[in-house]
Amino acid sequence: MAEKPLPSLQRITPAAPASATPGASLRAAVRRSLPVAGVIVTLLIAWEASKLAFGISDQRLPHLGAIIEVMFTRTQGGTGNILLAQMLLNAWSTFQVALGGFLLGGMLGFGLAVLFMQLPMLERGLMPYVIGSQTVPILAIAPMVVVGLGRMGAPSWAAKITVAAYLTFFPVTIGMLRGLRAASPMSLDLMRSYAASPAQIFWRLRLPNSLPYLFTSLKVAASASVIGAIVAELPAGAREGVGMMILNAAQSYNSRPPALYVAILAASLVGVTFYGMVALAERLIVGSQRTNGG
């Protein structure tokens, strides 16, 4: 008897609408961006209004104009790059570390989730330690990792990536494990009735079903990896990066307060960019899967 083909356990979705015109796409993009722009404008107005209403000094809260002006001043006593260009270079350096930690932590979290799903006894034995690892402050972990790997001869970037991965693997482990177990019992019974192997069940049912959970955890991990990268730059004595930029700006805060806000803006830029990249990947992968009925 010929072997029955495995069923395609895909959700039934309506047919994709016809391609929208460029004008309609532009209007939709504008509508989506209006709430974000509205919040930014409201915050900027509240910033200046609070200075006026409460008489906050420039030392504590500089004017927005002063922050923008500082961005275009030259560093190193007027002989270096403008601060804006230096900010972008430092942001790029931190982004590379965060990306390395994100990839390393994501793969570790994915692997742990698969192992925990296949071996429940291993989950019961290791999950308390996985959870406990996140209760230790990252400010205590980072110096130990940097110093320990440094004494072993590892390059400084390896220590920074390790710290970023430390904050990244946990949300991926929890989110992916929940996603792998989200398949309905009816779908699992149907796959088994077709004599599907565990590997076939994983690739055709569990993994596609877990993608929304995975990308939700990856969004959290993206922000966490940026935090880990910045914190790791502080004890590493880095010569570039947002962490070094924040440290230098904090030391010279009394003489130039706006510089610290520029450094904070650089950190926000890295985090928002990273989050946006993950959200775009989710839209392309999960969105196309839904469009195709997956």
Sine and cosine of phi, psi and omega as CSV:
sin_phi,cos_phi,sin_psi,cos_psi,sin_omega,cos_omega
0.00,0.00,0.68,-0.73,0.00,-1.00
-0.94,0.34,0.63,-0.78,-0.02,-1.00
-0.95,0.32,0.73,-0.69,0.01,-1.00
-0.94,0.33,0.66,-0.75,0.03,-1.00
-0.93,0.36,0.54,-0.84,0.03,-1.00
-0.92,0.40,0.61,-0.79,-0.01,-1.00
-0.95,0.31,0.43,-0.90,0.10,-0.99
-0.99,-0.12,0.97,-0.23,-0.08,-1.00
-1.00,0.08,0.96,0.27,-0.03,-1.00
-0.91,-0.41,0.59,-0.80,0.03,-1.00
-0.95,0.33,0.64,-0.77,0.03,-1.00
-0.99,0.17,0.85,-0.52,-0.01,-1.00
-0.81,-0.59,0.45,-0.90,0.03,-1.00
-0.91,0.42,0.40,-0.92,0.00,-1.00
-0.87,0.49,0.55,-0.83,-0.02,-1.00
-0.92,0.40,0.66,-0.75,0.01,-1.00
-0.92,0.40,0.35,-0.94,0.05,-1.00
-0.89,0.45,0.45,-0.89,-0.05,-1.00
-0.85,0.53,0.75,-0.66,-0.01,-1.00
-0.97,0.25,0.42,-0.91,0.04,-1.00
-0.94,0.34,0.37,-0.93,0.02,-1.00
-0.85,0.53,-0.61,0.79,0.00,-1.00
-0.90,0.43,-0.66,0.75,0.01,-1.00
-0.92,0.39,-0.63,0.78,0.04,-1.00
-0.89,0.45,-0.64,0.77,0.02,-1.00
-0.91,0.42,-0.68,0.73,0.01,-1.00
-0.90,0.43,-0.62,0.78,0.03,-1.00
-0.91,0.42,-0.64,0.77,0.02,-1.00
-0.90,0.43,-0.64,0.77,0.02,-1.00
-0.90,0.43,-0.68,0.73,0.01,-1.00
-0.89,0.46,-0.62,0.78,0.01,-1.00
-0.93,0.36,-0.52,0.85,-0.06,-1.00
-1.00,0.07,-0.27,0.96,-0.03,-1.00
-0.87,0.49,-0.71,0.70,0.02,-1.00
-0.86,0.51,-0.66,0.76,0.01,-1.00
-0.90,0.44,-0.72,0.69,0.01,-1.00
-0.89,0.46,-0.61,0.79,0.02,-1.00
-0.90,0.45,-0.66,0.75,0.02,-1.00
-0.91,0.41,-0.67,0.75,0.00,-1.00
-0.89,0.46,-0.72,0.69,0.00,-1.00
-0.89,0.45,-0.65,0.76,0.01,-1.00
-0.89,0.46,-0.67,0.74,0.01,-1.00
-0.91,0.42,-0.64,0.77,0.01,-1.00
-0.91,0.41,-0.66,0.75,0.04,-1.00
-0.91,0.42,-0.68,0.74,0.01,-1.00
-0.90,0.44,-0.57,0.82,0.03,-1.00
-0.85,0.53,-0.82,0.57,-0.04,-1.00
-0.94,0.35,-0.59,0.81,-0.01,-1.00
-0.92,0.40,-0.60,0.80,0.01,-1.00
-0.92,0.40,-0.60,0.80,0.06,-1.00
-0.89,0.45,-0.66,0.75,-0.03,-1.00
-0.95,0.31,-0.66,0.75,-0.09,-1.00
-0.96,0.26,-0.61,0.79,-0.10,-1.00
-0.95,-0.30,0.03,1.00,0.04,-1.00
0.88,0.47,0.64,0.77,-0.02,-1.00
-0.96,0.29,0.75,-0.66,-0.04,-1.00
-0.95,0.30,0.36,-0.93,0.04,-1.00
-0.91,0.42,-0.39,0.92,0.02,-1.00
-0.92,0.38,-0.57,0.82,0.00,-1.00
-1.00,-0.01,-0.61,0.79,-0.03,-1.00
-0.57,-0.82,0.99,-0.11,-0.05,-1.00
-0.94,0.34,0.37,-0.93,0.08,-1.00
-0.92,0.40,0.48,-0.88,0.04,-1.00
-0.87,0.50,-0.60,0.80,0.03,-1.00
-0.89,0.46,-0.60,0.80,0.02,-1.00
-0.92,0.39,-0.59,0.81,0.02,-1.00
-0.92,0.40,-0.69,0.72,0.02,-1.00
-0.90,0.43,-0.62,0.79,0.01,-1.00
-0.90,0.44,-0.65,0.76,0.00,-1.00
-0.90,0.44,-0.53,0.85,0.00,-1.00
-0.85,0.53,-0.48,0.87,-0.10,-1.00
-0.96,-0.27,0.25,0.97,0.13,-0.99
-1.00,0.01,0.44,-0.90,-0.03,-1.00
-1.00,0.08,0.58,-0.82,0.04,-1.00
-1.00,0.05,0.07,-1.00,0.04,-1.00
0.83,0.56,0.73,0.68,0.07,-1.00
0.93,0.37,0.45,0.89,0.04,-1.00
1.00,-0.05,0.05,1.00,-0.03,-1.00
-0.95,-0.31,-0.18,0.98,-0.05,-1.00
-0.99,-0.12,-0.25,-0.97,0.04,-1.00
-0.93,0.37,0.31,-0.95,0.13,-0.99
-0.92,0.38,0.45,-0.89,-0.11,-0.99
-0.89,0.46,-0.55,0.84,0.01,-1.00
-0.89,0.46,-0.71,0.70,0.03,-1.00
-0.90,0.43,-0.64,0.77,0.03,-1.00
-0.91,0.42,-0.60,0.80,0.03,-1.00
-0.88,0.47,-0.70,0.72,-0.01,-1.00
-0.92,0.40,-0.61,0.79,0.05,-1.00
-0.90,0.43,-0.69,0.72,0.02,-1.00
-0.92,0.40,-0.62,0.79,0.04,-1.00
-0.89,0.45,-0.63,0.77,0.03,-1.00
-0.91,0.42,-0.64,0.77,0.03,-1.00
-0.89,0.46,-0.70,0.71,0.02,-1.00
-0.92,0.39,-0.60,0.80,0.01,-1.00
-0.88,0.48,-0.64,0.77,0.01,-1.00
-0.90,0.44,-0.68,0.74,0.03,-1.00
-0.90,0.43,-0.71,0.71,0.00,-1.00
-0.89,0.46,-0.63,0.77,0.02,-1.00
-0.90,0.43,-0.67,0.74,0.05,-1.00
-0.88,0.47,-0.70,0.71,0.04,-1.00
-0.91,0.41,-0.59,0.81,0.02,-1.00
-0.89,0.45,-0.71,0.70,-0.01,-1.00
-0.92,0.39,-0.70,0.71,-0.01,-1.00
-0.91,0.42,-0.75,0.66,0.01,-1.00
-0.92,0.40,-0.58,0.81,0.02,-1.00
-0.91,0.42,-0.68,0.73,0.02,-1.00
-0.91,0.41,-0.65,0.76,0.04,-1.00
-0.90,0.44,-0.71,0.71,0.02,-1.00
-0.90,0.45,-0.65,0.76,0.04,-1.00
-0.89,0.46,-0.71,0.70,-0.01,-1.00
-0.89,0.45,-0.66,0.75,0.02,-1.00
-0.90,0.43,-0.64,0.77,0.00,-1.00
-0.89,0.46,-0.68,0.73,0.02,-1.00
-0.91,0.42,-0.68,0.74,0.02,-1.00
-0.89,0.45,-0.69,0.72,-0.01,-1.00
-0.90,0.43,-0.58,0.82,0.02,-1.00
-0.93,0.36,-0.64,0.77,-0.04,-1.00
-0.98,0.20,-0.51,0.86,-0.08,-1.00
-0.80,-0.59,1.00,0.07,-0.02,-1.00
-0.85,0.53,-0.53,0.85,0.02,-1.00
-0.91,0.42,-0.61,0.79,0.05,-1.00
-0.91,0.42,-0.61,0.79,0.05,-1.00
-0.89,0.45,-0.71,0.70,0.00,-1.00
-0.89,0.46,-0.50,0.86,-0.02,-1.00
-0.99,0.13,-0.58,0.81,-0.12,-0.99
-0.98,-0.20,-0.43,0.90,-0.08,-1.00
-0.85,0.53,-0.63,0.78,0.05,-1.00
-0.86,0.52,-0.58,0.82,0.01,-1.00
-0.96,0.27,-0.57,0.82,0.06,-1.00
-0.89,0.46,-0.70,0.72,0.03,-1.00
-0.93,0.37,-0.68,0.74,-0.02,-1.00
-0.90,0.45,-0.49,0.87,0.00,-1.00
-0.89,0.45,-0.44,0.90,-0.04,-1.00
-1.00,0.04,-0.08,1.00,0.04,-1.00
-1.00,0.03,-0.20,0.98,0.03,-1.00
-0.99,0.12,0.80,-0.59,-0.02,-1.00
-0.85,0.53,0.68,-0.73,-0.02,-1.00
-0.90,0.44,-0.47,0.88,0.03,-1.00
-0.92,0.40,-0.38,0.92,0.07,-1.00
-1.00,0.06,-0.54,0.84,-0.03,-1.00
-0.97,0.25,-0.68,0.73,-0.14,-0.99
-0.83,0.56,-0.76,0.65,0.00,-1.00
-0.88,0.48,-0.60,0.80,-0.01,-1.00
-0.91,0.41,-0.65,0.76,0.01,-1.00
-0.92,0.39,-0.71,0.71,-0.04,-1.00
-0.89,0.45,-0.73,0.68,-0.02,-1.00
-0.93,0.37,-0.68,0.73,-0.04,-1.00
-0.89,0.45,-0.74,0.67,0.01,-1.00
-0.94,0.34,-0.51,0.86,0.04,-1.00
-0.90,0.43,-0.64,0.77,0.03,-1.00
-0.93,0.36,-0.39,0.92,0.04,-1.00
-1.00,0.10,0.00,1.00,0.03,-1.00
1.00,0.06,0.17,0.99,0.00,-1.00
-0.97,0.25,0.54,-0.84,0.05,-1.00
-0.91,0.41,0.36,-0.93,-0.08,-1.00
-0.89,0.45,-0.55,0.84,-0.03,-1.00
-0.92,0.40,-0.48,0.88,0.01,-1.00
-0.91,0.40,-0.64,0.77,0.02,-1.00
-0.92,0.39,-0.65,0.76,-0.01,-1.00
-0.92,0.40,-0.65,0.76,0.03,-1.00
-0.91,0.41,-0.60,0.80,0.02,-1.00
-0.89,0.45,-0.67,0.74,0.02,-1.00
-0.90,0.43,-0.67,0.74,0.03,-1.00
-0.89,0.45,-0.64,0.77,0.02,-1.00
-0.92,0.40,-0.52,0.85,0.00,-1.00
-0.86,0.51,-0.62,0.78,0.02,-1.00
-0.99,0.12,-0.25,0.97,-0.13,-0.99
-1.00,-0.02,-0.60,0.80,-0.19,-0.98
-0.93,0.37,-0.49,0.87,-0.11,-0.99
-0.91,0.42,-0.81,0.58,0.01,-1.00
-0.88,0.48,-0.54,0.84,0.03,-1.00
-0.93,0.38,-0.66,0.75,0.02,-1.00
-0.87,0.50,-0.75,0.66,-0.06,-1.00
-0.93,0.38,-0.73,0.69,-0.04,-1.00
-0.91,0.41,-0.68,0.73,-0.02,-1.00
-0.92,0.38,-0.63,0.78,0.01,-1.00
-0.90,0.44,-0.65,0.76,0.04,-1.00
-0.91,0.41,-0.64,0.77,0.01,-1.00
-0.91,0.41,-0.65,0.76,0.00,-1.00
-0.91,0.43,-0.44,0.90,0.01,-1.00
-0.99,-0.11,0.14,0.99,-0.07,-1.00
-1.00,0.08,-0.15,0.99,0.01,-1.00
-0.89,0.45,0.66,-0.75,-0.05,-1.00
-0.95,0.31,0.53,-0.85,0.05,-1.00
-0.85,0.52,-0.55,0.84,0.01,-1.00
-0.90,0.43,-0.67,0.74,0.02,-1.00
-0.91,0.41,-0.65,0.76,0.03,-1.00
-0.90,0.44,-0.66,0.75,0.02,-1.00
-0.91,0.42,-0.61,0.79,0.01,-1.00
-0.91,0.42,-0.68,0.73,0.03,-1.00
-0.89,0.46,-0.65,0.76,-0.01,-1.00
-0.94,0.35,-0.53,0.85,0.04,-1.00
-0.91,0.41,-0.38,0.92,0.09,-1.00
-1.00,-0.05,0.24,0.97,0.03,-1.00
0.86,0.51,0.61,0.79,0.03,-1.00
-0.96,0.29,0.65,-0.76,0.04,-1.00
-0.97,0.23,0.31,-0.95,0.05,-1.00
-0.83,0.56,-0.60,0.80,0.02,-1.00
-0.91,0.41,-0.64,0.76,0.02,-1.00
-0.92,0.40,-0.64,0.77,0.05,-1.00
-0.89,0.46,-0.63,0.78,-0.01,-1.00
-0.91,0.41,-0.78,0.63,-0.11,-0.99
-0.96,0.26,-0.52,0.85,-0.09,-1.00
-0.99,-0.12,-0.32,0.95,-0.06,-1.00
-0.82,-0.58,-0.87,0.50,-0.13,-0.99
-0.91,0.41,-0.75,0.67,-0.05,-1.00
-0.91,0.42,-0.75,0.66,0.06,-1.00
-0.86,0.50,-0.57,0.82,-0.01,-1.00
-0.94,0.34,-0.43,0.90,-0.09,-1.00
-1.00,0.02,-0.13,0.99,-0.10,-0.99
-0.86,0.51,-0.69,0.72,0.05,-1.00
-0.86,0.51,-0.64,0.77,0.04,-1.00
-0.92,0.40,-0.65,0.76,-0.01,-1.00
-0.88,0.47,-0.73,0.69,-0.05,-1.00
-0.94,0.33,-0.50,0.87,0.11,-0.99
-0.89,0.46,-0.68,0.73,0.02,-1.00
-0.95,0.32,-0.53,0.85,0.03,-1.00
-0.92,0.40,-0.53,0.85,0.06,-1.00
-0.90,0.43,-0.67,0.74,0.07,-1.00
-0.91,0.42,-0.66,0.75,-0.03,-1.00
-0.91,0.42,-0.55,0.83,0.00,-1.00
-0.88,0.48,-0.72,0.69,0.04,-1.00
-0.92,0.39,-0.63,0.78,-0.01,-1.00
-0.91,0.42,-0.60,0.80,-0.01,-1.00
-0.92,0.39,-0.57,0.82,0.05,-1.00
-0.91,0.41,-0.68,0.73,0.04,-1.00
-0.87,0.48,-0.71,0.70,0.01,-1.00
-0.88,0.47,-0.63,0.77,0.01,-1.00
-0.91,0.42,-0.67,0.74,-0.01,-1.00
-0.92,0.40,-0.70,0.71,0.00,-1.00
-0.90,0.44,-0.61,0.79,-0.02,-1.00
-0.93,0.37,-0.42,0.91,0.00,-1.00
-0.96,0.28,-0.34,0.94,-0.06,-1.00
-0.94,0.34,-0.81,0.59,0.01,-1.00
-0.98,0.18,-0.21,0.98,-0.05,-1.00
-0.98,0.19,-0.15,0.99,-0.04,-1.00
0.89,0.46,0.63,0.78,-0.06,-1.00
-0.92,0.40,0.55,-0.83,0.06,-1.00
-1.00,-0.06,-0.09,1.00,0.06,-1.00
-0.51,-0.86,0.34,-0.94,-0.02,-1.00
0.85,-0.52,0.34,-0.94,-0.02,-1.00
-0.92,0.39,-0.58,0.81,0.02,-1.00
-0.87,0.49,-0.69,0.72,0.06,-1.00
-0.90,0.44,-0.62,0.78,0.01,-1.00
-0.90,0.43,-0.67,0.74,0.04,-1.00
-0.91,0.42,-0.68,0.74,-0.01,-1.00
-0.89,0.46,-0.72,0.70,0.02,-1.00
-0.91,0.42,-0.65,0.76,0.00,-1.00
-0.92,0.38,-0.58,0.81,0.03,-1.00
-0.92,0.38,-0.59,0.81,0.01,-1.00
-0.93,0.37,-0.51,0.86,0.00,-1.00
-0.96,-0.28,0.42,0.91,-0.09,-1.00
-0.89,0.46,-0.64,0.77,-0.05,-1.00
-0.88,0.48,-0.57,0.82,-0.03,-1.00
-1.00,-0.01,-0.44,0.90,-0.04,-1.00
-0.54,-0.84,0.97,0.24,-0.03,-1.00
-0.86,0.51,-0.63,0.78,-0.05,-1.00
-0.86,0.50,-0.41,0.91,-0.04,-1.00
-0.88,0.47,-0.56,0.83,0.01,-1.00
-0.92,0.39,-0.60,0.80,0.02,-1.00
-0.94,0.34,-0.51,0.86,0.10,-1.00
-0.91,0.41,-0.65,0.76,0.04,-1.00
-0.91,0.42,-0.64,0.76,0.05,-1.00
-0.90,0.44,-0.62,0.78,0.06,-1.00
-0.88,0.47,-0.62,0.78,0.04,-1.00
-0.90,0.44,-0.67,0.74,0.04,-1.00
-0.89,0.45,-0.66,0.75,0.02,-1.00
-0.91,0.42,-0.62,0.79,0.00,-1.00
-0.88,0.48,-0.69,0.73,0.02,-1.00
-0.90,0.44,-0.72,0.69,-0.03,-1.00
-0.89,0.45,-0.71,0.71,-0.01,-1.00
-0.92,0.40,-0.64,0.77,0.02,-1.00
-0.89,0.46,-0.70,0.71,-0.01,-1.00
-0.90,0.44,-0.71,0.70,0.02,-1.00
-0.87,0.49,-0.68,0.74,0.00,-1.00
-0.89,0.45,-0.60,0.80,0.04,-1.00
-0.90,0.44,-0.67,0.74,0.02,-1.00
-0.92,0.39,-0.66,0.75,0.02,-1.00
-0.89,0.45,-0.62,0.79,0.05,-1.00
-0.91,0.41,-0.67,0.74,0.04,-1.00
-0.88,0.47,-0.63,0.77,0.03,-1.00
-0.89,0.45,-0.68,0.74,-0.01,-1.00
-0.90,0.43,-0.63,0.78,-0.02,-1.00
-0.95,0.30,-0.65,0.76,-0.09,-1.00
-1.00,0.08,-0.83,0.56,-0.03,-1.00
-0.94,0.34,-0.62,0.78,0.01,-1.00
-0.90,0.45,-0.67,0.74,0.02,-1.00
-0.93,0.37,-0.55,0.84,0.03,-1.00
-0.90,0.43,-0.66,0.75,0.03,-1.00
-0.93,0.37,-0.63,0.77,0.01,-1.00
-0.88,0.47,-0.61,0.80,-0.02,-1.00
-1.00,0.09,0.05,1.00,0.01,-1.00
1.00,-0.01,0.20,0.98,-0.02,-1.00
-1.00,-0.03,0.00,0.00,0.00,0.00
